[in-house]
Every structure is written in structure tokens, then in C-alpha cells.
Amino acid sequence: ATKSPLLQALNAVERKKLAEGLKVDVVNGGVTLATEGESQIDNNKARTMFLLLHGEVDIVKKTPPPKGERVGGERHVGTIDTPGAVIGEEQLLFGTPWPATVRTTRMCKVAEITIGAVAPFLFDRPEVLDGAGWAEEELEFMCSANHAALLGIM
């Protein structure tokens, strides 16, 4: 599994400071953590990433409505159940819209990391942002049933 470029770039002291500022929640199944297309303009979730501590989330994409219908559906593209999986690193750092919806399937323990929590590290160490290939990897992950190759693990 691919490691998180952001979390890998932080030293032990920085990781400790980041951990102190985390918001950790226990979330019921069926809760949407992020919505496909949601952006920084729509909601601050576009400047958030999640660290899955325990549980499972589904990744789903919108599907167009069938001919003659007004409402589309969803297509399941992956499941993440690996403790320590990082979800939304690109959205946190660059504010890009979520490429898919992330929804809990059962009770989960999730740490929410906001741009405010990582901003001090980014100002002090801009080299952390040297991850130009993230957009392509994020898209591959969201469209791939084999998500394990692109998971970021702390």
C-alpha cells in the first residue's frame, strides 16, 4: 500500500503535534463523510482528510439516470477497511472536489484532519506539497475496485 506523502513528510514531533489537534469521532453506519463533487466552496469538507482508525467505509460514484428517469443512482467502486487508511489527502491539501462519496458501512472510529491542523507544517516545510501525481492516483483509486494499491497508510 502507498504511504501518505503528507504523513510521511512529518517528523515525530510534528506528528505528535498533529495528533494533539485531531478530532476523533465514533460514527454510526450510513453516515456520509464526504460527498462526490463537494468542494471548498460548498463546504469545508473539501479541506479535510480522514484517517480511518476502525471500521469500514464504502466509496460510491453517482450514475446517470436511466433513460426517461430524472434520478440517477450510485455505483459501488470500493471499500476501505484498513486501520490507518488515509482518505482525502488531495482534498485537504489542494481543496479539489471529492471524486466520490465516502460513506460508513458500520460503526467507525475516524480522525478528521483539517487544513488548519496541517497549515503550520506546510508553511514551515513547503516541500511536503511535492506530490504532483496525487490527482491521477486519487482518480485511479476512486474508480478502481482494487483500492489497496492506492491506500495511504500512516
Buried (B, 14 or more C-beta within 10 A) or exposed (E): EBEBBBBBBBEEEBBEBBBEEBEEBEBEBEBBBBBBEBBBEEEEBBBBBBBBBEBBBBBBBBEEEEEEEEEEEBEEBBEBBBEBBBBBBBBBBBBBBBBBBBBBBEEBBBBBBBBEBBEEBBEEEEEBBEBEEBEEBBBEBBBBEEBEEBBBBB
